[in-house]
């Protein structure tokens, strides 16, 4: 199952509630996430070799932290990649790792993916600008 397939079969309300629960500091920005979600529903995926892998990381806080990353075949979970700057069409083509499907429901997978996709900005142009600022 790909991220695009999940986006197509889930509604915004379920995703929004997970975003607010998981990232309460971003409650005032849910409209930005909603705009990205709508944009994703209209996009066609382009090929990506990475597999979407989401996992909980035990932290010293009472809540586990969530890590969203990409992995390549073979499934060596030690080789994960930061995917926050990847083209959104490639995100949509990523297969969901079986462990992710076991650990999270579909709305959670989309919500955590949206958070990671927008970590550097709420548009691909804004992300590109922020990456260029980091490099220079």
C-alpha positions, -999 to 999 in steps of 0.1 A, spaced: 0 0 0 13 35 -9 8 68 8 -13 79 -21 -37 50 -16 -41 59 20 -47 96 13 -74 87 -13 -93 65 11 -92 85 43 -110 117 53 -95 149 67 -114 149 100 -97 117 112 -63 129 102 -69 163 118 -78 148 151 -46 127 151 -25 158 142 -40 178 171 -35 149 195 0 141 184 12 177 179 -9 200 201 14 230 196 3 230 159 -34 232 166 -36 268 151 -19 255 119 -43 227 110 -57 248 81 -21 247 66 -20 209 69 -55 207 54 -43 227 24 -14 203 19 -37 173 23 -60 187 -4 -30 193 -27 -19 157 -21 -53 143 -32 -49 161 -65 -13 150 -72 -1 120 -92 28 101 -76 62 98 -93 85 68 -88 104 65 -55 125 36 -43 122 45 -6 98 28 18 80 49 43 89 38 78 73 53 109 82 42 144 79 51 180 110 61 198 110 57 236 119 90 251 124 102 287 90 121 283 59 102 291 49 102 254 69 83 228 84 104 200 76 95 164 103 91 138 93 92 101 120 81 76 126 64 44 144 31 40 157 12 9 156 -25 1 167 -46 17 149 -37 49 179 -28 70 162 -6 96 196 8 106 198 26 72 171 52 74 170 85 56 156 119 64 128 124 39 114 158 49 128 175 18 117 150 -7 93 159 -35 57 153 -23 49 133 -55 76 109 -44 62 107 -9 29 96 -25 46 67 -43 63 53 -12 51 19 -1 43 17 36 66 -6 56 47 -36 71 58 -27 106 44 8 102 10 -7 91 11 -29 122 19 -1 146 -2 27 133 -37 31 118 -41 48 84 -50 82 98 -20 81 120 3 72 91 -10 101 71 -9 126 100 27 118 109 37 119 72 21 153 68 40 166 98 73 154 84 65 165 48 58 200 61 86 202 86 105 226 63 75 245 50 39 242 38 47 243 1 73 226 -20 86 260 -30 90 271 7 108 238 14 132 243 -15 140 278 -2 146 266 33 169 238 21 189 263 0 192 285 31 206 256 51 231 247 24 244 283 19 
